[in-house]
Amino acid sequence: MSGTTTAATALRRRAAGAGANRWVVLVVLCTSLLLVAVDATVLHVAVPAVTEDLRPGAIELLWIVDVYPLVCASLLILFGTLGDRVGRRRILLLGYGLFGVASGLAALAHDPQVLILARALLGVGGAMIMPATLSILRQVFPDRRERALAIGVWSAVAAVGAAVGPLLGGFLLEHFWWGSVFLVNIPLMLVSLPVGRLLLPESRGAGDGPWDVVGALTAAAGLFGVVLGVKRLGGGELGLFTVAPLVVGTLLLVLFVRRQRRRTHPLVDLGMFARPAFSTAVGCIVLAMLALVGLELIAAQYLQLVLGLSPLETGLRLLPLTFAAMAAGLAGARMLRRFGPRRMVSFGFCLTAGAVVLLTVMGGSDNAGLMVAAFMLLGFGLETTLFGAYESMLSEAPPEQAGGAAAIGETSYQLGAGIGIALLGSVMNAAYTPGLATVRGVPSAASAAAGHSLGEAYQVAAQLGGPVGVALRRAARDSFVHGLHVTLLVSAGLLLLGAVMALRLPRIMHCGEREHAAAVELPAPREVADSRVSA
């Protein structure tokens, strides 16, 4: 029996790799993932330079920053399920090409409208790349033990990309113009396209029934409305243009779910959510991202506006978090085998909560040692949590639904981050604003303007000048630190809630014959040969 199982596993590995070493395939997939992750954050430090050069209005600047994640999150399910139908490698390579073209268009943009269009196209390319990388990984690594290690490397690369973005952007802005943050994508895509065509195996789902075009467009429109509404809530907007997208988007998603339940061949098998491990893993991803948006407040505002660090120095301060996340990703497979998904994800949540509580010790003065320790714990805990959740989610999904499952995981990540910005942003504002209402000598209109953000408070203080301006600046800084502490404590509470939720995950990592049997549908010999010829 053991010999038969071993032979079958070896056969699956050969068929899955389609002639390419699966670890080389992993390198190719991680390179494309790194580009998408970097592009999600690299523009943040370039916003002042873009503003000075292109002179966008307030609404245009908002769209320049937000249109990439908004479009990407909206289209993940569409392209994830399309990849299951027409071929995941095909969608990935098309995403490479579109990402390179959009990067060139963004770098050479001469007005805000062109840059917004280019960022939207980058979001389309990112939505094609992200679920394809994870679903191809699911197919190339049918053995769960090896797949766990591959997912660890994959998730570590994602963490590196998110942290390297501001660092790379800060370096490029000190030596070149703002368009250089986009141009770096082009040579990498020019290499990734032929290498990916040569080495990546083609894979697809069962292909039963027609692809539900109406359902895919309904899901995309619904997600666009929900994510847009959530982002506007996070910015403190409560008007019609916030409520309407939320309501319409929610209704469209309800219609999408009802449509999928009625169809014989649905885009997304909603029965996956009936599996406790799958639904719990998705919930853990949402809650982890929802709780940890407080880190964005620290990186973007505390380090620069309170401690006075430059964008490059801010990126350097986040490097310990990146290194810890890499270590957790690389050690994740061993931890998962030894402790199981339940204990691993719960431990990650608890460790992250402890790191967030430790960050509340920070005040108005710099404490580099404390920050390094907290960021290392934060990076290790967050990566441990997300690794265990992603691995459990992907292993519970049927192979033919790998693209849809990967898209659900990535969408959960984006929605969790968006909801977290709205929720924790509201907590931050509620704790920050009252401290500015009682500053002596400051007009009420100035106090109201200063209550919008710390950056605006500094601008108002500079306009007032004199002792009144100094008092307002000091009060704004103290109020921000107080609000940050409250926000971090709320984040810690949400993380502990996630630790409790994770108790529904399996106690041990199942790697038996049942897992191997469900791991991958072998392509027919002709399909393997065809994939080699087409490569």
Solvent accessible surface area in square Angstrom, and as a share of the most:
residue,aa,sasa,rsa
1,M,168,0.75
2,S,88,0.57
3,G,51,0.49
4,T,95,0.55
5,T,33,0.19
6,T,91,0.53
7,A,61,0.47
8,A,35,0.27
9,T,12,0.07
10,A,36,0.28
11,L,86,0.43
12,R,26,0.09
13,R,70,0.26
14,R,153,0.56
15,A,13,0.10
16,A,0,0.00
17,G,4,0.04
18,A,18,0.14
19,G,66,0.63
20,A,17,0.13
21,N,84,0.43
22,R,52,0.19
23,W,84,0.29
24,V,64,0.37
25,V,0,0.00
26,L,8,0.04
27,V,97,0.56
28,V,13,0.07
29,L,0,0.00
30,C,10,0.06
31,T,49,0.28
32,S,0,0.00
33,L,0,0.00
34,L,61,0.31
35,L,9,0.04
36,V,6,0.03
37,A,14,0.11
38,V,14,0.08
39,D,1,0.01
40,A,40,0.31
41,T,26,0.15
42,V,1,0.01
43,L,1,0.00
44,H,87,0.39
45,V,17,0.10
46,A,0,0.00
47,V,31,0.18
48,P,92,0.58
49,A,34,0.26
50,V,0,0.00
51,T,47,0.27
52,E,119,0.54
53,D,85,0.44
54,L,20,0.10
55,R,184,0.67
56,P,16,0.10
57,G,38,0.37
58,A,89,0.69
59,I,114,0.58
60,E,46,0.21
61,L,45,0.23
62,L,83,0.41
63,W,74,0.26
64,I,1,0.00
65,V,35,0.20
66,D,32,0.16
67,V,8,0.05
68,Y,4,0.02
69,P,30,0.19
70,L,1,0.00
71,V,18,0.10
72,C,5,0.03
73,A,0,0.00
74,S,3,0.02
75,L,32,0.16
76,L,1,0.01
77,I,17,0.09
78,L,18,0.09
79,F,28,0.12
80,G,3,0.03
81,T,4,0.02
82,L,35,0.17
83,G,3,0.03
84,D,15,0.08
85,R,60,0.22
86,V,46,0.26
87,G,0,0.00
88,R,8,0.03
89,R,15,0.05
90,R,129,0.47
91,I,5,0.03
92,L,0,0.00
93,L,21,0.10
94,L,101,0.50
95,G,0,0.00
96,Y,0,0.00
97,G,25,0.24
98,L,48,0.24
99,F,0,0.00
100,G,12,0.12
101,V,105,0.60
102,A,0,0.00
103,S,0,0.00
104,G,14,0.14
105,L,62,0.31
106,A,0,0.00
107,A,2,0.02
108,L,132,0.66
109,A,7,0.06
110,H,141,0.63
111,D,37,0.19
112,P,12,0.08
113,Q,106,0.47
114,V,34,0.19
115,L,0,0.00
116,I,36,0.18
117,L,99,0.49
118,A,0,0.00
119,R,1,0.00
120,A,22,0.17
121,L,52,0.26
122,L,0,0.00
123,G,0,0.00
124,V,33,0.19
125,G,0,0.00
126,G,0,0.00
127,A,0,0.00
128,M,15,0.07
129,I,0,0.00
130,M,24,0.10
131,P,1,0.01
132,A,5,0.04
133,T,0,0.00
134,L,1,0.00
135,S,0,0.00
136,I,0,0.00
137,L,0,0.00
138,R,6,0.02
139,Q,13,0.06
140,V,0,0.00
141,F,0,0.00
142,P,1,0.00
143,D,9,0.05
144,R,16,0.06
145,R,111,0.41
146,E,32,0.14
147,R,0,0.00
148,A,0,0.00
149,L,69,0.34
150,A,0,0.00
151,I,0,0.00
152,G,0,0.00
153,V,37,0.21
154,W,7,0.02
155,S,7,0.05
156,A,6,0.04
157,V,29,0.17
158,A,28,0.22
159,A,22,0.17
160,V,28,0.16
161,G,0,0.00
162,A,44,0.34
163,A,9,0.07
164,V,42,0.24
165,G,0,0.00
166,P,19,0.12
167,L,34,0.17
168,L,51,0.25
169,G,0,0.00
170,G,3,0.03
171,F,99,0.41
172,L,13,0.06
173,L,46,0.23
174,E,111,0.50
175,H,110,0.49
176,F,119,0.50
177,W,119,0.42
178,W,10,0.04
179,G,0,0.00
180,S,9,0.06
181,V,1,0.01
182,F,0,0.00
183,L,63,0.31
184,V,48,0.27
185,N,2,0.01
186,I,46,0.24
187,P,75,0.47
188,L,80,0.40
189,M,4,0.02
190,L,117,0.58
191,V,91,0.52
192,S,7,0.05
193,L,59,0.29
194,P,79,0.50
195,V,52,0.30
196,G,0,0.00
197,R,124,0.45
198,L,118,0.59
199,L,48,0.24
200,L,3,0.02
201,P,5,0.03
202,E,34,0.15
203,S,11,0.07
204,R,111,0.41
205,G,13,0.12
206,A,58,0.45
207,G,40,0.39
208,D,80,0.41
209,G,31,0.30
210,P,98,0.62
211,W,54,0.19
212,D,5,0.03
213,V,79,0.46
214,V,87,0.50
215,G,0,0.00
216,A,1,0.00
217,L,104,0.52
218,T,24,0.14
219,A,0,0.00
220,A,11,0.08
221,A,50,0.39
222,G,0,0.00
223,L,6,0.03
224,F,75,0.31
225,G,8,0.08
226,V,21,0.12
227,V,6,0.03
228,L,35,0.17
229,G,0,0.00
230,V,13,0.07
231,K,39,0.17
232,R,51,0.19
233,L,56,0.28
234,G,14,0.14
235,G,61,0.59
236,G,46,0.44
237,E,80,0.36
238,L,135,0.67
239,G,42,0.40
240,L,133,0.66
241,F,149,0.62
242,T,1,0.00
243,V,78,0.45
244,A,38,0.29
245,P,23,0.15
246,L,41,0.20
247,V,77,0.45
248,V,82,0.47
249,G,0,0.00
250,T,68,0.40
251,L,107,0.53
252,L,47,0.23
253,L,42,0.21
254,V,77,0.44
255,L,95,0.47
256,F,12,0.05
257,V,49,0.28
258,R,137,0.50
259,R,64,0.23
260,Q,5,0.02
261,R,183,0.67
262,R,168,0.61
263,R,69,0.25
264,T,119,0.69
265,H,72,0.32
266,P,37,0.23
267,L,12,0.06
268,V,3,0.02
269,D,49,0.25
270,L,40,0.20
271,G,42,0.41
272,M,0,0.00
273,F,80,0.33
274,A,86,0.67
275,R,97,0.35
276,P,73,0.46
277,A,7,0.06
278,F,0,0.00
279,S,31,0.20
280,T,2,0.01
281,A,0,0.00
282,V,15,0.09
283,G,21,0.20
284,C,0,0.00
285,I,0,0.00
286,V,37,0.21
287,L,17,0.08
288,A,1,0.00
289,M,23,0.10
290,L,19,0.09
291,A,0,0.00
292,L,11,0.06
293,V,13,0.08
294,G,1,0.01
295,L,33,0.17
296,E,86,0.39
297,L,27,0.13
298,I,0,0.00
299,A,17,0.13
300,A,51,0.40
301,Q,49,0.22
302,Y,1,0.01
303,L,0,0.00
304,Q,54,0.24
305,L,59,0.29
306,V,8,0.05
307,L,31,0.15
308,G,59,0.57
309,L,30,0.15
310,S,42,0.27
311,P,49,0.31
312,L,42,0.21
313,E,81,0.36
314,T,6,0.03
315,G,1,0.01
316,L,89,0.44
317,R,50,0.18
318,L,16,0.08
319,L,40,0.20
320,P,25,0.16
321,L,18,0.09
322,T,3,0.01
323,F,123,0.51
324,A,7,0.05
325,A,3,0.02
326,M,69,0.31
327,A,50,0.38
328,A,0,0.00
329,G,0,0.00
330,L,98,0.49
331,A,40,0.31
332,G,0,0.00
333,A,3,0.02
334,R,177,0.65
335,M,29,0.13
336,L,0,0.00
337,R,110,0.40
338,R,185,0.67
339,F,80,0.33
340,G,2,0.02
341,P,0,0.00
342,R,77,0.28
343,R,135,0.49
344,M,4,0.02
345,V,0,0.00
346,S,16,0.10
347,F,103,0.43
348,G,0,0.00
349,F,1,0.00
350,C,65,0.39
351,L,39,0.19
352,T,1,0.01
353,A,4,0.03
354,G,40,0.39
355,A,0,0.00
356,V,4,0.02
357,V,70,0.40
358,L,56,0.28
359,L,2,0.01
360,T,26,0.15
361,V,100,0.57
362,M,5,0.02
363,G,23,0.22
364,G,31,0.30
365,S,84,0.54
366,D,70,0.36
367,N,70,0.36
368,A,46,0.36
369,G,53,0.51
370,L,30,0.15
371,M,1,0.00
372,V,55,0.32
373,A,45,0.35
374,A,0,0.00
375,F,0,0.00
376,M,95,0.42
377,L,69,0.35
378,L,1,0.01
379,G,1,0.01
380,F,54,0.23
381,G,0,0.00
382,L,30,0.15
383,E,7,0.03
384,T,0,0.00
385,T,2,0.01
386,L,14,0.07
387,F,0,0.00
388,G,0,0.00
389,A,0,0.00
390,Y,8,0.03
391,E,0,0.00
392,S,2,0.01
393,M,0,0.00
394,L,1,0.01
395,S,13,0.08
396,E,45,0.20
397,A,2,0.02
398,P,20,0.13
399,P,21,0.13
400,E,56,0.25
401,Q,27,0.12
402,A,1,0.01
403,G,1,0.01
404,G,0,0.00
405,A,0,0.00
406,A,0,0.00
407,A,0,0.00
408,I,13,0.06
409,G,0,0.00
410,E,6,0.03
411,T,8,0.05
412,S,7,0.05
413,Y,70,0.27
414,Q,45,0.20
415,L,38,0.19
416,G,0,0.00
417,A,24,0.19
418,G,5,0.05
419,I,66,0.33
420,G,0,0.00
421,I,50,0.26
422,A,12,0.09
423,L,74,0.37
424,L,0,0.00
425,G,13,0.12
426,S,63,0.40
427,V,34,0.19
428,M,11,0.05
429,N,58,0.30
430,A,73,0.57
431,A,19,0.14
432,Y,6,0.02
433,T,59,0.34
434,P,81,0.51
435,G,33,0.32
436,L,1,0.01
437,A,77,0.59
438,T,119,0.69
439,V,21,0.12
440,R,222,0.81
441,G,57,0.55
442,V,17,0.10
443,P,71,0.45
444,S,97,0.63
445,A,78,0.60
446,A,15,0.12
447,S,14,0.09
448,A,62,0.48
449,A,28,0.22
450,A,0,0.00
451,G,6,0.06
452,H,124,0.55
453,S,46,0.30
454,L,1,0.01
455,G,24,0.23
456,E,59,0.26
457,A,0,0.00
458,Y,25,0.10
459,Q,118,0.53
460,V,15,0.08
461,A,6,0.05
462,A,83,0.64
463,Q,151,0.67
464,L,65,0.32
465,G,30,0.29
466,G,51,0.49
467,P,120,0.75
468,V,48,0.28
469,G,3,0.03
470,V,83,0.48
471,A,32,0.25
472,L,0,0.00
473,R,114,0.42
474,R,141,0.52
475,A,23,0.17
476,A,0,0.00
477,R,85,0.31
478,D,87,0.45
479,S,12,0.08
480,F,5,0.02
481,V,14,0.08
482,H,104,0.47
483,G,0,0.00
484,L,2,0.01
485,H,47,0.21
486,V,47,0.27
487,T,0,0.00
488,L,3,0.01
489,L,98,0.49
490,V,53,0.30
491,S,1,0.01
492,A,6,0.04
493,G,41,0.39
494,L,32,0.16
495,L,1,0.01
496,L,92,0.46
497,L,98,0.49
498,G,0,0.00
499,A,9,0.07
500,V,95,0.55
501,M,62,0.28
502,A,0,0.00
503,L,98,0.49
504,R,136,0.50
505,L,1,0.00
506,P,34,0.21
507,R,145,0.53
508,I,82,0.41
509,M,20,0.09
510,H,80,0.36
511,C,19,0.11
512,G,41,0.40
513,E,101,0.45
514,R,173,0.63
515,E,17,0.08
516,H,17,0.07
517,A,80,0.62
518,A,54,0.42
519,A,0,0.00
520,V,15,0.09
521,E,109,0.49
522,L,80,0.40
523,P,38,0.24
524,A,46,0.36
525,P,118,0.74
526,R,190,0.69
527,E,94,0.42
528,V,20,0.12
529,A,48,0.37
530,D,79,0.41
531,S,18,0.12
532,R,137,0.50
533,V,128,0.74
534,S,51,0.33
535,A,40,0.31
